[in-house]
Amino acid sequence: MTPPLVAEAPPAPPAPVLLAVALPFAPPAAPAPAEPTETNEDPRRAQRTRLLLGQLRRLRTELRTTADARDLGRLDARRVLVLAPHPDDEVIGCGALIQRRVAAGAQVTVVFITQEGARSIVRHQGEPVRRRVVESRRAVADLGVVRVAYLELEELSLSRDAEAYDRLRAALAELIGGMGPGLVLAPGDGEMHPDHRAVCRATLEAMDALWAADEIDLDTPVALYEVWGGGEANAYLRVAPAEMAAKRLAMGRYASQTETADYLAIMELLHETRGRTLAGGFTPAEGYFLLRGAEEARARLLNPTA
């Protein structure tokens, strides 16, 4: 299998440094992300934002956090692998945890699974793949990440194309087996988007095969993050003000997405809602379902939430 494209982003944007393969373009200077505004807003963007916020508000009635939920700020992992079905999922779902692990000196690698294609719900003019690669490299740099990879599978193919799903599972097995991460972050199996659910299942299946072959530690944890409301969480991370500011900055890099809907507002609503499910006062929080090794991950494969 051809290995994924691996690139290094710098400690501070906007000039990423590539590790292995140079992309066939030079990124333009990064503009300062604009704050969301209602003035002269595209009516289609406003309508899509209302629709997505409405969906999230309906889902938030299902959000709950177990009384014994674990604070992932206390989890020590020196190598962290983040699996993002689409560029921006890493910011919304686990951007604060990424920052926390980077600050602790961990090696964090973000792998983007898909790129825009013929099946994409929202399609952009020009060079959307090039644009989102540029955006993603700047966004992860805002979070402190310097290791990035792209699998380049087509958006919305993972649940509809068996060959694409098999390629995903094989690529994840190669990545996880080669890296030996101390923590894997993947989207939850209860997510609305089919790509998110497919990445979750492929991750657990790939790890199950690696566990069976004794190629990774049986205790390797998997934390399933939420983008569209993951239902029950048994782990969380309270998002500090500086971490939220960095998440907003990173989300602002994704102009290709924020020009179609106010994802800043959507992200903040998600974290505020999750925070209200925690004991001990209100603080915005990221929610997770933590699988503590092979036994719990295999049980989840047999009994997914969706």
C-alpha positions as CSV (number, residue, x, y, z in Angstrom):
1,M,0.0,0.0,0.0
2,T,1.2,3.5,-0.8
3,P,1.9,5.2,2.5
4,P,-0.2,8.3,3.3
5,L,1.3,11.7,2.5
6,V,3.0,12.9,5.6
7,A,3.6,16.6,6.2
8,E,5.0,18.7,9.0
9,A,3.3,21.9,10.0
10,P,5.3,24.5,11.9
11,P,5.0,25.5,15.6
12,A,3.3,28.7,14.4
13,P,1.5,29.3,11.1
14,P,1.6,30.1,8.2
15,A,4.6,28.4,6.7
16,P,4.4,24.6,7.2
17,V,7.4,22.4,6.5
18,L,6.9,19.1,4.7
19,L,8.5,16.0,6.0
20,A,8.5,13.6,3.1
21,V,6.6,14.7,0.0
22,A,6.4,18.2,-1.2
23,L,2.9,19.2,-2.3
24,P,2.7,20.7,-5.8
25,F,1.9,24.2,-4.6
26,A,3.1,26.9,-2.3
27,P,0.6,27.9,0.3
28,P,-0.4,31.6,0.2
29,A,-0.1,33.8,3.3
30,A,-2.7,32.9,5.9
31,P,-5.3,35.6,6.4
32,A,-6.5,36.4,9.9
33,P,-9.7,34.4,10.6
34,A,-12.7,36.6,10.7
35,E,-15.1,36.6,13.6
36,P,-18.6,35.3,12.6
37,T,-21.0,38.1,11.7
38,E,-24.6,38.4,10.8
39,T,-24.1,41.5,8.7
40,N,-24.8,40.9,5.0
41,E,-24.7,37.2,5.6
42,D,-25.4,34.9,2.7
43,P,-29.0,33.8,3.2
44,R,-28.1,30.2,2.2
45,R,-25.4,30.2,4.9
46,A,-27.8,31.5,7.5
47,Q,-30.4,28.8,6.5
48,R,-27.8,26.0,6.7
49,T,-26.6,27.3,10.1
50,R,-30.1,27.4,11.5
51,L,-30.7,23.8,10.2
52,L,-27.5,22.5,11.7
53,L,-28.0,24.3,15.0
54,G,-31.5,22.9,15.1
55,Q,-30.2,19.4,14.6
56,L,-27.7,19.9,17.4
57,R,-30.3,21.3,19.8
58,R,-32.4,18.2,19.2
59,L,-29.4,16.0,19.8
60,R,-28.4,17.8,23.0
61,T,-31.4,16.3,24.9
62,E,-29.6,13.0,24.5
63,L,-26.2,14.3,25.9
64,R,-25.4,12.9,29.3
65,T,-22.2,12.3,31.2
66,T,-21.7,9.4,33.6
67,A,-21.2,10.2,37.3
68,D,-17.8,8.5,37.3
69,A,-16.6,10.1,34.1
70,R,-12.9,10.4,33.7
71,D,-11.1,13.7,33.3
72,L,-8.9,13.2,30.2
73,G,-6.7,16.0,31.4
74,R,-5.2,13.4,33.7
75,L,-4.5,10.9,31.0
76,D,-0.8,10.6,30.2
77,A,0.0,9.5,26.6
78,R,3.3,10.3,24.9
79,R,2.2,9.4,21.4
80,V,-1.3,10.4,20.3
81,L,-3.0,9.5,17.0
82,V,-5.9,11.7,15.9
83,L,-8.2,10.4,13.1
84,A,-10.3,13.1,11.5
85,P,-12.8,12.0,8.8
86,H,-12.8,15.6,7.4
87,P,-10.6,18.6,7.9
88,D,-12.1,20.5,10.9
89,D,-13.4,17.5,12.8
90,E,-10.1,17.5,14.8
91,V,-10.7,21.1,15.9
92,I,-14.3,20.6,16.9
93,G,-14.1,17.1,18.5
94,C,-10.7,17.1,20.3
95,G,-8.9,20.4,19.7
96,A,-8.5,21.2,23.4
97,L,-7.2,17.7,24.2
98,I,-4.7,18.0,21.3
99,Q,-3.4,21.2,22.8
100,R,-3.2,19.7,26.3
101,R,-1.1,16.7,25.1
102,V,1.1,19.0,22.9
103,A,1.7,21.2,26.0
104,A,2.7,18.1,27.9
105,G,5.4,17.2,25.4
106,A,3.5,14.4,23.6
107,Q,4.0,13.6,19.9
108,V,0.6,14.2,18.3
109,T,-0.2,13.1,14.7
110,V,-3.4,14.1,12.9
111,V,-4.5,12.0,10.0
112,F,-7.2,13.4,7.6
113,I,-9.1,10.6,6.1
114,T,-11.2,12.1,3.2
115,Q,-11.1,14.8,0.6
116,E,-13.9,16.5,-1.3
117,G,-15.3,14.5,-4.2
118,A,-18.3,13.9,-6.4
119,R,-20.4,12.6,-3.5
120,S,-19.7,15.6,-1.2
121,I,-22.8,17.3,0.1
122,V,-21.3,20.8,-0.3
123,R,-19.0,21.2,-3.3
124,H,-16.8,24.2,-3.9
125,Q,-15.5,25.7,-7.1
126,G,-11.9,25.9,-8.1
127,E,-9.4,23.6,-6.3
128,P,-11.2,22.5,-3.1
129,V,-8.8,19.7,-2.3
130,R,-5.8,22.0,-2.5
131,R,-7.7,24.7,-0.4
132,R,-8.6,22.3,2.4
133,V,-5.1,20.9,2.6
134,V,-3.8,24.5,3.1
135,E,-6.5,25.2,5.6
136,S,-5.9,22.0,7.6
137,R,-2.2,22.6,7.8
138,R,-2.7,26.0,9.3
139,A,-5.5,24.9,11.6
140,V,-3.4,22.1,13.2
141,A,-0.5,24.5,13.5
142,D,-2.7,26.7,15.7
143,L,-3.2,23.7,17.9
144,G,0.5,23.0,18.1
145,V,0.6,19.9,15.9
146,V,3.6,19.3,13.6
147,R,2.8,15.8,12.2
148,V,0.0,15.6,9.6
149,A,-1.0,12.9,7.1
150,Y,-3.7,12.6,4.4
151,L,-5.3,9.4,3.2
152,E,-7.1,11.1,0.4
153,L,-10.2,8.8,0.3
154,E,-13.4,10.3,-1.2
155,E,-15.9,12.0,1.1
156,L,-19.0,9.9,1.7
157,S,-17.4,6.8,0.1
158,L,-16.5,5.0,3.3
159,S,-20.0,3.7,4.0
160,R,-21.0,3.2,0.4
161,D,-18.0,1.6,-1.2
162,A,-16.6,-1.6,0.2
163,E,-13.3,-1.1,-1.5
164,A,-12.8,2.4,0.0
165,Y,-13.7,1.0,3.4
166,D,-11.2,-1.9,3.1
167,R,-8.5,0.6,2.0
168,L,-9.3,2.7,5.1
169,R,-9.1,-0.2,7.5
170,A,-5.8,-1.4,6.0
171,A,-4.3,2.1,6.1
172,L,-5.3,2.5,9.7
173,A,-3.9,-0.9,10.7
174,E,-0.6,0.2,9.1
175,L,-0.6,3.6,10.8
176,I,-1.5,2.3,14.2
177,G,0.8,-0.7,14.0
178,G,3.7,1.3,12.9
179,M,3.2,4.2,15.4
180,G,2.2,2.2,18.5
181,P,0.2,5.2,20.0
182,G,-0.5,5.5,23.6
183,L,-3.9,7.0,22.8
184,V,-6.1,6.9,19.6
185,L,-8.7,9.6,19.1
186,A,-11.5,8.8,16.6
187,P,-15.1,10.0,16.1
188,G,-17.9,8.2,17.9
189,D,-20.1,5.5,16.4
190,G,-23.2,7.5,17.3
191,E,-22.4,10.4,15.1
192,M,-24.9,11.6,12.4
193,H,-22.3,11.7,9.6
194,P,-21.8,8.2,8.0
195,D,-18.1,9.0,7.4
196,H,-17.7,9.5,11.2
197,R,-19.3,6.2,12.0
198,A,-17.3,4.3,9.3
199,V,-14.0,5.7,10.6
200,C,-15.0,4.7,14.1
201,R,-15.7,1.1,13.1
202,A,-12.7,0.8,10.8
203,T,-10.5,2.0,13.7
204,L,-11.8,-0.5,16.1
205,E,-11.6,-3.3,13.6
206,A,-8.0,-2.4,12.6
207,M,-7.0,-2.3,16.3
208,D,-8.8,-5.6,17.0
209,A,-6.7,-7.3,14.4
210,L,-3.6,-5.7,15.8
211,W,-4.5,-6.8,19.3
212,A,-5.2,-10.4,18.1
213,A,-1.7,-10.4,16.4
214,D,-0.1,-9.0,19.6
215,E,1.2,-6.0,17.6
216,I,0.0,-3.3,19.9
217,D,-0.5,-3.1,23.7
218,L,-3.7,-4.7,24.8
219,D,-4.3,-1.7,27.1
220,T,-4.1,0.9,24.3
221,P,-7.1,3.3,24.9
222,V,-9.4,4.7,22.3
223,A,-11.3,7.9,23.0
224,L,-14.3,8.5,20.8
225,Y,-14.9,12.2,20.4
226,E,-18.1,14.0,19.4
227,V,-18.8,16.5,16.6
228,W,-22.5,16.1,16.3
229,G,-23.4,15.1,19.8
230,G,-22.3,11.7,20.9
231,G,-25.0,10.8,23.4
232,E,-23.4,9.3,26.6
233,A,-19.9,10.3,27.6
234,N,-17.8,8.5,30.2
235,A,-14.8,11.0,29.8
236,Y,-14.4,14.7,29.3
237,L,-12.0,17.6,29.1
238,R,-12.9,21.0,30.5
239,V,-11.8,23.5,27.9
240,A,-9.8,26.4,29.3
241,P,-10.3,29.9,27.9
242,A,-6.9,29.9,26.1
243,E,-7.7,26.5,24.6
244,M,-11.1,27.7,23.4
245,A,-9.5,30.8,21.8
246,A,-7.1,28.5,19.9
247,K,-10.0,26.3,18.8
248,R,-11.8,29.4,17.5
249,L,-8.6,30.5,15.7
250,A,-8.1,27.0,14.2
251,M,-11.8,26.7,13.1
252,G,-11.5,30.1,11.5
253,R,-8.8,28.7,9.2
254,Y,-11.4,26.6,7.5
255,A,-13.0,29.3,5.4
256,S,-14.2,26.7,2.9
257,Q,-16.5,25.4,5.7
258,T,-17.3,28.5,7.7
259,E,-18.5,30.2,4.6
260,T,-21.2,27.6,4.2
261,A,-22.3,27.6,7.9
262,D,-21.4,29.2,11.2
263,Y,-19.4,26.3,12.6
264,L,-17.9,28.5,15.3
265,A,-21.4,28.8,16.8
266,I,-22.1,25.1,16.3
267,M,-18.8,24.2,18.1
268,E,-19.5,26.5,21.0
269,L,-23.1,25.2,21.4
270,L,-21.8,21.6,21.5
271,H,-19.2,22.4,24.2
272,E,-21.5,24.5,26.3
273,T,-24.1,21.8,26.2
274,R,-21.6,19.1,27.2
275,G,-20.3,21.3,29.9
276,R,-23.7,21.6,31.5
277,T,-23.8,17.8,31.9
278,L,-20.8,17.8,34.2
279,A,-20.9,18.1,38.0
280,G,-19.2,20.9,39.8
281,G,-20.3,23.9,37.8
282,F,-20.4,25.0,34.2
283,T,-17.4,25.1,32.0
284,P,-17.4,24.3,28.2
285,A,-16.2,20.8,27.7
286,E,-15.3,18.2,25.1
287,G,-17.1,14.9,25.6
288,Y,-15.6,11.5,24.9
289,F,-16.4,7.8,25.3
290,L,-13.2,6.1,26.5
291,L,-12.6,2.5,25.6
292,R,-9.8,1.3,27.9
293,G,-8.1,-1.3,25.7
294,A,-9.0,-4.4,23.7
295,E,-11.8,-5.9,25.8
296,E,-13.9,-2.7,25.9
297,A,-13.2,-1.9,22.2
298,R,-14.3,-5.4,21.2
299,A,-17.5,-5.0,23.2
300,R,-18.2,-1.7,21.5
301,L,-17.8,-3.3,18.1
302,L,-20.4,-5.9,19.0
303,N,-22.8,-3.3,20.5
304,P,-22.3,0.1,18.8
305,T,-24.6,3.0,19.7
306,A,-25.8,3.5,16.1
